[in-house]
Amino acid sequence: MIGTQITVRPYQIVILFSLLLPLEPLTSCKSVTGGVTATATPASAPRYGLRLKGVTEAVHSQVILAPVLSGQQVETITVTKLAPAGTQVKRGDLLVEFDRQTQMRGFLDKQAEYNKLVSQVVEEQAKESAARSKDETELHQAESDLKNAELEMNRLELLSRIEVEKAKQTLEQAKANLKQLKETFELKRSAARASIRILEIQRDRSQQTMLNAQRNSELMQIHAPLDGVVVLNTVWKQGRMGEAQEGDQLRAGVPFMQVVDPSLMQVKVEVNQEDVLALEVGETAKVRLDAYPELLLDGKLEQIAPVARGGSFSAKVRTFTAVFSVQGSDTRLMPDLSAAVDIQPYKNQKSMSAQR
C-alpha cells in the first residue's frame, strides 16, 4: 500500500542472511565442545539389505513314479497302500503298493502254460531219443546185411547160376536199403529237431511272458530308495488336482511322490540383473520360511548361474538363478516351501561402483 511504512526487525535480517549461505555437505558435521571444532566423515558408504524370494528343495531326493508295466497296455493302476506325507522311512521300507491281482493272475496262467510246454519238450526229446535208437539199430542191421551180401559174392565160383543171381539181387537190395535208411535217418532227425525247436520257442516265449508278469507284479510294490521323508506331489487324478490317496487310480509314469533327505536342504532363488553383481559365492545369509515366520536359519551362497534368462515381466530384464545352502535342519523345513533369503550385499567398492 502506498505510503505504508514497513518495519524490519534485526533478527529477521539474520535469518534471511543465513538462508543465503551454502549448506554443509551431509557427509560431514561440526560440533563445538569446549571451544574445539571436530569434523566426522563416514568411513564407508551406507549398506542396506537385500531380500530374495525362492523355494526350498532337498539336495538329495528321489522322485517316485507310478510303474510302467512291460508288455501291457495299462492306462491307470489303483493304489491299495500308501505311506502318508511326512512319514519317516528307511531305505527299503514299503512306500506304496498298487493293485496287482491282474499281474499275479497273468503270472500264474503263464506259469502253468510254461510248465506244460516244459513237459512237452521233455516228452518229445524222449520220443526222439527212442526213435533215434531204433533207427540206429536198423541202420546197423542194414550195414551188417550189406557186408554179408558182399561176402556171399566172393563165393560166386562155388554157386550155381540161380544162386549167383540171388546173391546179386540180395546185394543190390542191401545197398538200396542202407542208402534209404541213411537218407531217412537224417530226414527224421531234422523233422524231430524242428518239432522240438518249435516247442522250445513256445516254452521260452511263455517263460518270458511269465517273467514279465512276475516283474510287473514286483513293480506294483515300490520301496524307499533312501532314508528320508515322504512328500506327496500334486497330480491330476479323476478330474481334479490333489495328492494321491489309497483307492485312487494313477496314470503310469506319473511322478506322484518324493523321498527327500531333510538333513541337507537348499533354497533356489531368482536374482535380478541389477543385484547379481553384489553377490559373492560363500557369503552368509539368513533364511526365513513364509509358513513359519519365527523360524530363522543360517544360509550360505553356494552357486550363481553363469547365464541369465528372461524375466517374467520383460525380456530386457534378465534374472540369474542362485542357490543358497541351509545350515542346520528343522522338522518344519520341507521341500517346496516359499522362503526368503536376507543378505547384506554391496560389501566392496567394486560392487558399489558397478551398482552406480
MOPE-V704770 format. One line per field, one symbol per residue. phi: phi as a letter, one per 40 degrees, with the letter a starting at -180 (. if undefined). psi: psi as a letter, one per 30 degrees, with the letter a starting at -180 (. if undefined). burial: b if it has 16 or more other ideal C-beta (glycine too) atoms within 10 Angstrom, else e. Layout:
BEGIN
phi=???
psi=???
burial=???
END
This chain:
BEGIN
phi=.cgccbbbccccccccccccccccdccbababbggbcbbbbdcaccbbcbbbbabcaccbabcbbccbccgbcbcbbccbbacccgccbbdgcccabbcbccccccccccccccccccccccccccccccccccccccccccccccccccccccbcccbcccccccccccccccccccccccccccccccccccccccccccccccccccccccccccccbbbccacibcbcccbcafgaciccbcgcbbccgccbabbbcccbbabbbbbcccbccccbchccabbbbccbcccbbcbaccabccbcbccccacccbbbcbbbcbcgaacccbcgbcbbbbbbcfcbcccccccc
psi=kkfkkkkklefeeeeeeeffkkkkkffllkkkjggkkkkkkkfllkkllkkkkakklkejlkkkkkkjkkgkijelkkkekkklkfkkllkflkekkljgeeeeeeeeefeeeeeeeeeeeeeeeeeeeeeeeeeeeeeeeeeeeeeeeeeeffgefflleeeeeeeeeeeeeeeeeeeeeeefeeeeeeeeeeeeeeeeeeeeeeeeeeeeeeeeeeffkklkflkakkkklkljkhglklkklkflkkkkgkjflkjljffjllkklkklffffffkkkflllkkkkefiffkklklkjelkkfkllklfekffjllkkkkkkkkalkffjllgkklkjkliahfleeeeeee.
burial=eeeeeeeeeeeeeeeeeeeeeeeeeeeeeeeeeeeeeeeeeeeeeeeeebebebebbbeebeebebbebeeeeeeebebeebbeeebebeeeeebbbbebebbeebbeebbebbeebeeebeebeeebeeeeeebeeebeebeebbeebeebeeeeeeeeeeebeebeebbeebeebbeebeeeeeeeeeebeeebeebbebbeebbebbebbbbbbebbebebeeebbbbbeebebeeeeebbeeebebebebebbbbbbbeebbbebbbeeebbbbbeeeeebbbbbeeeeeeebebbbeeeeeebeeeeeeeeebbbbbbbbbeeeeeebbbebebbbebebbeeeebbeeee
END
